[in-house]
């Protein structure tokens, strides 16, 4: 889920929380657009928004986006249990209560659709594609790290990083940002639907949950490896004229400032948010 999941119940109205959440997400797209303009980059071409893929990849992306919720949920539950044991407050709320169909639709729009578009343009469209020439792991891991730090939530850190890696690999090899947008949207929407229909969110933790979590992670990694292998084999048709491979590389000093600044800021905000949830401040 996005940074919108970190909003706490501070007495503000639902409308206020939703507006702030949407404005926050739109600011990500604004950053993407401003940096593209300042670097004189054609943001439409550079983001990969015009690229298309075979029809079956869209289906795979949709299935994988939903599947990640279920495959990684056990390991995330285990992580939350460990955090709770050391005093971390793992309670979290949406910007609005899911007490009606209207609120469900609003949540899907504000928490699933808008973040999927805005966050993917910034972290996959700008960061990943801007680092493409430095190889798959530099671009994918850097974009995933920034994506996870952006959420400023220790509770979500492992899951958002894993998702960032998956989204990054898909975009890196297909050059099609729509695939990660679809995955991101369906992942968030599925989590919202689960929250909406859930009648009891608390479950008793037992030792075999660890085995289930590890098994799900192994299965998930196998599926992800298979998907990436299929994409590399069938859809990796880059050319020398590909705008994603011919972008200007910034000088080392500017590149370091561009990447290190948000990483350090994200780490500091994550530490601050964690101290608050641990009750230290």
C-alpha positions in Angstrom: 0.0 0.0 0.0 1.1 3.6 -0.3 2.1 6.3 2.1 -1.7 7.0 2.4 -1.8 3.9 4.6 0.3 5.7 7.3 -2.4 8.3 8.0 -3.5 8.0 11.6 -6.9 9.0 13.1 -6.1 12.4 14.4 -9.7 13.7 14.5 -9.6 15.1 11.0 -12.6 14.6 8.7 -12.6 11.8 6.1 -12.7 14.5 3.3 -9.6 16.2 4.7 -7.6 12.9 5.0 -8.6 11.9 1.4 -7.7 15.3 0.0 -4.3 15.2 1.7 -3.7 11.7 0.5 -4.5 12.6 -3.1 -2.4 15.8 -3.0 0.6 13.8 -1.6 0.3 11.3 -4.5 -0.1 14.0 -7.1 3.1 15.6 -5.8 5.0 12.5 -6.8 3.9 12.9 -10.4 4.7 16.6 -10.2 8.3 15.8 -9.1 8.6 13.4 -12.0 7.3 16.1 -14.5 9.5 18.9 -13.1 12.7 16.8 -13.2 11.9 15.6 -16.7 11.6 19.2 -17.8 14.7 20.4 -16.1 16.8 17.6 -17.7 15.1 18.3 -21.1 13.8 14.8 -21.2 10.7 13.8 -23.2 8.8 12.4 -20.2 6.3 10.6 -22.5 9.0 8.6 -24.2 11.3 8.3 -21.3 8.6 6.9 -19.0 7.7 4.1 -21.4 4.0 5.2 -21.4 3.8 4.7 -25.2 5.3 1.3 -25.2 3.0 -1.7 -25.7 3.5 -5.4 -24.9 1.8 -8.6 -26.0 -1.6 -9.1 -24.5 -0.6 -12.0 -22.4 1.8 -9.9 -20.4 -1.0 -7.6 -19.2 -2.9 -10.7 -18.0 0.3 -12.0 -16.2 0.8 -8.5 -14.6 -2.8 -8.5 -13.4 -2.5 -12.0 -11.9 0.9 -11.3 -10.3 -0.4 -8.1 -8.8 -3.2 -9.9 -7.0 -1.1 -13.0 -6.2 1.5 -11.0 -4.4 -1.0 -10.0 -1.7 -1.6 -13.6 -0.8 1.8 -15.0 -1.4 3.6 -12.4 0.7 0.9 -11.9 3.4 2.2 -14.7 5.7 5.7 -13.3 5.8 4.4 -9.8 6.4 2.2 -11.1 9.2 5.3 -12.7 10.7 7.2 -9.4 10.4 4.3 -7.6 12.1 4.3 -10.1 14.9 8.1 -9.6 15.5 7.6 -5.8 15.5 4.8 -6.0 18.0 7.0 -8.2 20.3 9.6 -5.4 20.5 7.0 -2.7 21.2 6.2 -1.3 17.7 2.7 0.0 17.2 1.5 -1.9 14.1 -2.0 -0.4 14.0 -2.7 1.5 10.8 -5.7 3.1 9.2 -6.9 4.1 5.8 -7.8 7.8 5.2 -11.4 6.7 5.3 -13.5 4.0 7.1 -14.5 1.1 5.0 -18.1 1.0 6.3 -20.0 1.3 3.1 -19.8 0.6 -0.6 -19.4 4.3 -1.3 -16.3 4.4 1.0 -15.0 1.3 -0.6 -15.2 2.9 -4.1 -13.5 6.1 -2.7 -10.8 4.0 -1.1 -10.1 2.2 -4.4 -9.8 5.5 -6.2 -7.7 7.4 -3.6 -5.6 4.5 -2.2 -5.3 2.2 -5.2 -5.7 4.0 -8.5 -4.1 7.4 -7.9 -1.0 6.0 -6.0 -0.6 3.3 -8.7 -0.2 5.9 -11.4 1.7 8.7 -9.6 4.1 6.4 -7.7 4.9 4.3 -10.8 5.7 7.4 -12.9 8.1 8.6 -10.2 9.9 5.4 -9.1 9.8 3.3 -12.2 9.3 6.0 -14.9 11.9 8.4 -13.6 14.3 6.7 -11.1 14.5 3.2 -12.7 14.6 4.4 -16.3 16.9 7.2 -15.4 19.4 4.6 -14.0 18.8 2.0 -16.8 22.2 2.3 -18.3 23.8 1.3 -15.0 22.3 -2.2 -15.2 19.3 -4.1 -13.9 20.3 -4.3 -10.2 21.4 -0.7 -9.8 18.2 0.6 -11.3 15.8 -1.9 -9.9 17.2 -2.0 -6.3 17.6 1.8 -6.1 14.0 2.5 -7.3 12.7 -0.2 -4.9 14.7 1.3 -2.0 13.3 4.8 -2.6 9.8 3.3 -3.1 9.9 1.5 0.2 11.5 4.5 2.1 8.8 6.8 0.7 6.2 5.0 2.7 8.0 5.9 6.0 6.6 2.9 7.7 8.7 0.2 9.2 5.7 -2.1 9.2 5.4 -2.0 5.4 9.1 -1.8 4.6 9.8 -5.4 3.6 6.6 -5.7 1.6 7.0 -2.4 -0.3 10.6 -3.2 -1.1 9.7 -6.6 -2.5 6.9 -5.1 -4.5 9.3 -2.4 -5.7 11.8 -5.1 -6.9 9.0 -7.0 -8.8 7.6 -3.8 -10.4 11.1 -2.7 -11.3 12.0 -6.0 -13.0 8.8 -6.0 -15.0 9.4 -2.4 -16.2 13.1 -2.9 -16.8 12.6 -5.9 -19.2 9.4 -4.8 -20.9 10.0 -1.0 -21.0 6.2 -0.7 -20.4 5.2 1.2 -17.3 1.5 0.3 -17.7 2.3 -3.3 -16.6 3.6 -2.0 -13.2 0.7 0.4 -12.9 -1.7 -2.5 -13.4 0.1 -4.6 -10.9 0.3 -1.8 -8.3 -3.4 -0.9 -8.7 -4.6 -4.5 -8.4 -2.3 -5.2 -5.4 -3.6 -2.2 -3.5 -7.2 -2.8 -4.6 -7.1 -6.4 -3.5 -5.7 -5.5 -0.1 -8.6 -2.9 0.3 -11.2 -5.5 -0.7 -9.7 -8.0 1.9 -10.0 -5.3 4.6 -13.5 -4.5 3.5 -14.8 -8.1 3.7 -12.7 -9.2 6.7 -14.8 -9.8 9.8 -11.9 -10.6 12.1 -8.5 -9.1 11.5 -6.8 -10.6 14.5 -5.4 -14.2 14.3 -3.5 -16.2 16.9 0.1 -16.7 16.0 1.5 -20.2 16.2 4.9 -21.7 15.3 3.8 -23.3 12.0 3.0 -19.8 10.6 6.8 -19.5 10.1 6.8 -22.6 7.8 3.8 -21.3 5.9 5.5 -17.9 5.4 8.7 -19.4 4.2 6.8 -21.7 1.8 4.9 -18.8 0.4 8.1 -16.8 -0.1 9.7 -19.8 -2.0 6.6 -20.2 -4.2 6.4 -16.4 -4.8 10.1 -16.2 -5.8 9.7 -19.1 -8.2 6.7 -17.5 -9.9 8.5 -14.2 -10.1 11.6 -15.8 -11.6 9.4 -17.6 -14.2 7.6 -14.4 -15.2 10.8 -12.5 -15.6 12.3 -15.3 -17.6 9.3 -15.4 -19.9 9.5 -11.6 -20.3 13.2 -11.6 -21.1 12.8 -14.4 -23.6 9.7 -13.1 -25.4 9.6 -9.3 -25.0 13.1 -8.0 -24.6 13.4 -6.3 -28.0 15.4 -3.1 -27.3 17.0 -1.2 -30.1 19.7 1.4 -30.3 17.1 4.1 -30.9 15.1 3.1 -27.8 14.6 6.4 -25.9 15.0 4.5 -22.6 18.5 3.4 -23.6 19.7 6.8 -25.0 19.0 9.2 -22.2 21.7 11.5 -21.1 23.6 10.3 -18.1 24.1 13.0 -15.5 27.6 13.8 -14.2 28.6 11.7 -11.2 28.4 14.6 -8.7 24.8 15.5 -9.8 23.7 11.9 -10.0 25.0 11.2 -6.4 23.1 14.3 -5.1 20.0 13.3 -7.0 20.0 9.8 -5.5 21.5 10.2 -2.1 19.3 13.1 -1.0 16.0 11.3 -1.2 17.6 8.1 0.2 19.0 10.0 3.3 15.7 11.9 3.7 13.7 8.6 3.5 15.9 7.0 6.1 15.6 9.9 8.5 11.8 10.0 8.1 11.6 6.2 8.6 13.7 6.5 11.8 11.5 9.3 13.0 8.3 7.5 12.2 9.6 4.3 13.9 10.5 6.2 17.1 7.0 7.6 17.2 5.5 4.1 16.8 7.8 2.6 19.5 6.6 5.3 21.9 10.1 6.9 22.2 8.9 10.3 21.2 
